[in-house]
């Protein structure tokens, strides 16, 4: 890397295919609604939100050299995101995510990030080619394999970086275990993901965040939908309740929260103000009043 990006977003860059209904749904429901295709993936969602908050992120990921991949790269360019570091594969298709949402929340979702997983450490080549370890901020998502995440938790290439890590989904929460073992990074998880990572049940974000610290996390930020969220570090623990809003969408809300929290801290905001900024940004997003 010749020019160090303001922040690196490492992980999934793909197409989101989202079906939304204004009515409540359950398993087996067949309802009218809208289907949209938008640029997505945890790393890309975070990058788009960071750009909206005034930062200039660059992406490290894998995108196919197919029509979907070309269109996705063009969409990233249009949003002011750095794509020069993305690994473009000749034989792997561009990944995608599919979800069904209704007035009662997320009904089901499938994340197909097989190409990102297959690319493995090829996505880290720009870091390996650098003359010195990267020392800026990194937003990292759990769509990478646990082997690669373990490598990154211990890699000298990122030893000086400010790591911010999210699991991408509850099903991938255990992939964050290397960051507990090494005491690296700030973990961004919801209450369910915290429980899976610690192999226990939590009734509050405060209890979950404190347990993550006790298990080895350097810092932990735990959300619980409309219930209080907690940001915990060895120095202090802050718990706040999100603003009440009408929920019109959920996919991407956690990514918006994480991006807003990172941006606030990079601006020098104290813990209380940074958590408040993040909760407010996520509330605006789920209400439909803003976009990634």
PLY file of the C-alpha trace (Angstrom):
ply
format ascii 1.0
element vertex 292
property float x
property float y
property float z
element edge 291
property int vertex1
property int vertex2
end_header
0.00 0.00 0.00
1.54 3.27 -1.08
-1.05 5.55 0.57
-2.30 4.40 3.96
-6.13 4.43 4.02
-7.92 6.23 6.84
-9.52 2.93 7.81
-9.49 -0.57 6.30
-12.72 -2.57 6.08
-11.86 -6.26 5.76
-14.45 -8.94 5.02
-17.55 -9.43 2.93
-18.27 -7.25 -0.10
-21.28 -8.66 -1.94
-24.80 -8.10 -3.24
-27.68 -7.95 -0.75
-30.95 -9.37 -2.09
-33.64 -8.30 0.39
-37.34 -9.16 0.28
-39.48 -6.93 2.53
-43.14 -7.14 3.47
-45.07 -4.55 5.46
-47.10 -7.33 7.08
-45.96 -9.74 9.83
-44.64 -13.09 8.59
-43.81 -16.52 9.96
-42.23 -19.67 8.56
-44.02 -20.67 5.37
-45.67 -17.27 4.79
-46.19 -16.11 1.21
-46.77 -12.35 1.23
-46.65 -9.44 -1.23
-43.72 -7.07 -0.84
-40.67 -5.59 -2.50
-37.41 -7.26 -3.55
-34.30 -5.11 -3.90
-30.65 -5.72 -4.76
-28.13 -3.40 -3.16
-24.38 -3.42 -2.45
-23.86 -5.09 0.92
-21.84 -7.38 3.10
-20.68 -6.45 6.60
-17.38 -4.87 5.54
-19.03 -2.94 2.71
-21.97 -1.81 4.87
-19.52 -0.53 7.48
-17.45 1.21 4.78
-20.51 2.92 3.30
-21.61 4.13 6.72
-18.09 5.33 7.57
-18.05 7.31 4.33
-21.35 8.91 5.31
-19.76 9.87 8.63
-16.95 11.68 6.80
-14.22 9.02 6.72
-12.44 7.58 3.68
-12.34 3.77 3.99
-10.68 1.23 1.72
-11.92 -2.34 1.24
-9.98 -5.60 1.54
-12.09 -8.46 0.22
-12.63 -10.86 -2.69
-14.88 -9.99 -5.64
-15.27 -12.09 -8.77
-14.27 -10.96 -12.26
-17.84 -11.52 -13.40
-20.63 -9.15 -14.40
-21.92 -9.01 -10.82
-18.41 -8.22 -9.59
-17.85 -5.45 -12.13
-21.19 -3.89 -11.20
-20.35 -4.14 -7.49
-16.95 -2.47 -7.92
-18.63 0.30 -9.92
-21.19 0.76 -7.13
-18.37 1.04 -4.58
-16.62 3.67 -6.71
-19.85 5.65 -6.97
-20.02 5.70 -3.18
-16.47 7.00 -2.79
-14.95 3.78 -1.44
-11.43 2.57 -2.12
-11.42 -0.70 -4.09
-7.82 -0.90 -5.36
-6.90 -3.39 -2.60
-9.71 -5.86 -3.38
-8.65 -9.27 -4.65
-10.40 -9.94 -7.99
-10.75 -13.65 -8.66
-10.97 -15.13 -12.16
-12.62 -18.37 -11.01
-14.71 -17.42 -7.96
-18.17 -15.84 -8.37
-19.15 -12.68 -6.54
-20.76 -13.47 -3.19
-24.33 -12.59 -2.20
-26.67 -12.40 0.78
-30.41 -13.08 0.75
-32.87 -12.10 3.48
-36.60 -11.92 4.13
-37.80 -9.12 6.40
-41.29 -8.28 7.65
-42.94 -5.90 10.07
-42.03 -8.32 12.89
-38.32 -8.32 12.00
-35.90 -10.60 10.17
-37.61 -13.85 9.16
-34.67 -15.68 7.58
-31.36 -15.01 5.87
-28.61 -16.87 4.03
-25.13 -15.44 3.54
-23.19 -16.99 0.66
-19.63 -15.83 1.34
-17.98 -18.96 -0.06
-15.78 -17.04 -2.47
-14.42 -14.84 0.31
-13.68 -17.95 2.37
-12.06 -19.70 -0.61
-9.86 -16.67 -1.36
-8.39 -16.99 2.13
-5.22 -15.04 2.83
-5.02 -13.78 -0.77
-7.05 -10.80 0.43
-4.16 -9.86 2.75
-1.58 -9.44 -0.01
-1.72 -5.61 0.13
-0.78 -5.79 3.83
2.07 -8.20 3.10
3.40 -5.93 0.37
3.53 -2.90 2.67
6.91 -1.69 3.90
5.69 -1.48 7.51
2.80 -2.87 9.59
-0.53 -1.12 9.19
-1.12 1.17 12.19
-4.54 2.67 11.42
-8.02 1.44 12.26
-9.44 -1.83 10.89
-13.08 -2.92 10.76
-13.04 -6.71 10.41
-15.97 -9.09 9.96
-16.44 -12.76 10.75
-17.21 -13.87 7.20
-13.56 -14.86 6.97
-12.60 -18.39 8.03
-11.65 -18.97 11.65
-8.15 -19.95 10.51
-7.68 -16.62 8.75
-9.21 -14.69 11.65
-6.85 -16.52 14.03
-3.93 -15.60 11.77
-5.01 -11.95 11.75
-5.43 -11.85 15.54
-1.79 -12.85 15.88
-0.25 -11.35 12.73
2.56 -8.79 13.05
1.03 -7.13 9.98
-1.81 -5.89 12.22
0.01 -5.76 15.56
-0.13 -1.95 15.61
-3.67 -1.65 14.21
-6.79 -0.54 16.09
-8.89 -3.66 15.44
-12.70 -3.50 15.52
-14.27 -6.94 15.03
-17.84 -8.12 14.38
-19.00 -11.73 13.84
-21.34 -10.94 10.87
-24.07 -13.23 12.26
-24.82 -15.38 15.34
-23.83 -18.47 13.36
-20.30 -17.09 13.04
-19.91 -15.75 16.58
-17.44 -18.46 17.62
-15.08 -17.30 14.87
-14.23 -14.35 17.14
-12.69 -16.65 19.78
-9.09 -15.93 18.61
-9.58 -12.29 19.63
-10.57 -13.39 23.13
-7.54 -15.64 23.30
-5.14 -12.91 22.20
-6.84 -9.96 23.91
-6.90 -8.05 20.62
-9.44 -5.58 19.34
-12.86 -4.23 20.21
-15.60 -6.85 19.80
-19.00 -5.68 18.49
-21.66 -8.31 19.21
-25.35 -8.55 20.00
-26.65 -10.34 23.08
-27.17 -13.65 21.27
-23.67 -13.55 19.76
-22.14 -12.73 23.16
-23.91 -15.74 24.65
-22.66 -18.05 21.91
-19.12 -16.71 22.21
-19.10 -17.21 25.99
-21.21 -20.41 25.89
-23.71 -19.05 28.41
-27.02 -17.14 28.60
-27.14 -13.42 29.33
-30.11 -11.33 30.46
-28.46 -7.97 29.80
-25.83 -6.33 27.62
-23.99 -5.18 30.74
-23.52 -8.72 32.02
-22.47 -9.90 28.55
-19.91 -7.13 28.08
-18.39 -7.64 31.52
-18.12 -11.39 30.92
-16.42 -10.85 27.56
-13.83 -8.69 29.31
-13.32 -11.39 31.93
-12.87 -13.96 29.13
-10.04 -11.93 27.58
-11.60 -9.27 25.34
-9.69 -6.01 25.25
-12.98 -4.12 24.82
-16.58 -5.19 24.15
-19.63 -3.40 22.76
-22.87 -5.38 23.18
-26.27 -4.46 21.73
-29.69 -5.95 22.45
-32.16 -4.50 19.94
-34.30 -1.86 21.63
-32.94 -2.80 25.08
-29.91 -1.12 26.72
-26.52 -1.47 24.98
-23.16 -1.55 26.76
-19.63 -0.48 25.85
-17.07 -1.94 28.25
-13.32 -1.58 28.67
-10.99 -2.21 31.63
-11.28 1.51 32.45
-15.07 1.92 32.42
-18.43 0.42 31.49
-21.17 2.54 29.90
-24.78 1.38 29.39
-27.43 3.35 27.48
-30.93 2.73 26.14
-31.55 3.25 22.38
-34.09 5.87 21.28
-37.56 4.33 20.70
-38.38 4.14 16.98
-40.67 2.26 14.61
-38.62 -0.50 12.96
-38.93 -0.63 9.16
-35.77 -2.66 8.41
-33.06 -4.55 10.26
-30.45 -5.74 7.74
-27.44 -3.44 8.09
-28.46 -1.90 11.43
-25.60 -3.48 13.36
-23.12 -2.37 10.71
-24.40 1.21 10.94
-24.09 1.07 14.74
-20.52 -0.19 14.55
-19.49 2.39 11.94
-21.01 5.25 13.91
-19.24 4.11 17.09
-15.88 3.85 15.30
-16.33 7.26 13.68
-17.26 8.88 17.00
-14.20 7.44 18.74
-11.90 8.47 15.89
-13.24 12.00 16.37
-12.14 11.78 19.99
-15.59 11.38 21.56
-15.64 9.99 25.13
-17.28 6.63 25.80
-20.73 8.00 26.71
-20.97 10.27 23.66
-19.63 7.59 21.27
-22.24 5.05 22.43
-24.99 7.66 22.19
-23.93 8.57 18.63
-23.94 4.90 17.62
-27.37 4.19 19.12
-28.85 7.30 17.51
-27.42 6.40 14.09
-28.75 2.83 14.32
-32.19 4.12 15.39
-32.36 6.44 12.40
-31.34 3.58 10.13
-33.90 1.03 11.34
-36.62 3.70 11.19
-35.88 4.17 7.48
-34.93 7.82 7.88
-31.40 7.30 6.61
-29.48 4.88 4.37
-26.08 3.25 4.52
0 1
1 2
2 3
3 4
4 5
5 6
6 7
7 8
8 9
9 10
10 11
11 12
12 13
13 14
14 15
15 16
16 17
17 18
18 19
19 20
20 21
21 22
22 23
23 24
24 25
25 26
26 27
27 28
28 29
29 30
30 31
31 32
32 33
33 34
34 35
35 36
36 37
37 38
38 39
39 40
40 41
41 42
42 43
43 44
44 45
45 46
46 47
47 48
48 49
49 50
50 51
51 52
52 53
53 54
54 55
55 56
56 57
57 58
58 59
59 60
60 61
61 62
62 63
63 64
64 65
65 66
66 67
67 68
68 69
69 70
70 71
71 72
72 73
73 74
74 75
75 76
76 77
77 78
78 79
79 80
80 81
81 82
82 83
83 84
84 85
85 86
86 87
87 88
88 89
89 90
90 91
91 92
92 93
93 94
94 95
95 96
96 97
97 98
98 99
99 100
100 101
101 102
102 103
103 104
104 105
105 106
106 107
107 108
108 109
109 110
110 111
111 112
112 113
113 114
114 115
115 116
116 117
117 118
118 119
119 120
120 121
121 122
122 123
123 124
124 125
125 126
126 127
127 128
128 129
129 130
130 131
131 132
132 133
133 134
134 135
135 136
136 137
137 138
138 139
139 140
140 141
141 142
142 143
143 144
144 145
145 146
146 147
147 148
148 149
149 150
150 151
151 152
152 153
153 154
154 155
155 156
156 157
157 158
158 159
159 160
160 161
161 162
162 163
163 164
164 165
165 166
166 167
167 168
168 169
169 170
170 171
171 172
172 173
173 174
174 175
175 176
176 177
177 178
178 179
179 180
180 181
181 182
182 183
183 184
184 185
185 186
186 187
187 188
188 189
189 190
190 191
191 192
192 193
193 194
194 195
195 196
196 197
197 198
198 199
199 200
200 201
201 202
202 203
203 204
204 205
205 206
206 207
207 208
208 209
209 210
210 211
211 212
212 213
213 214
214 215
215 216
216 217
217 218
218 219
219 220
220 221
221 222
222 223
223 224
224 225
225 226
226 227
227 228
228 229
229 230
230 231
231 232
232 233
233 234
234 235
235 236
236 237
237 238
238 239
239 240
240 241
241 242
242 243
243 244
244 245
245 246
246 247
247 248
248 249
249 250
250 251
251 252
252 253
253 254
254 255
255 256
256 257
257 258
258 259
259 260
260 261
261 262
262 263
263 264
264 265
265 266
266 267
267 268
268 269
269 270
270 271
271 272
272 273
273 274
274 275
275 276
276 277
277 278
278 279
279 280
280 281
281 282
282 283
283 284
284 285
285 286
286 287
287 288
288 289
289 290
290 291
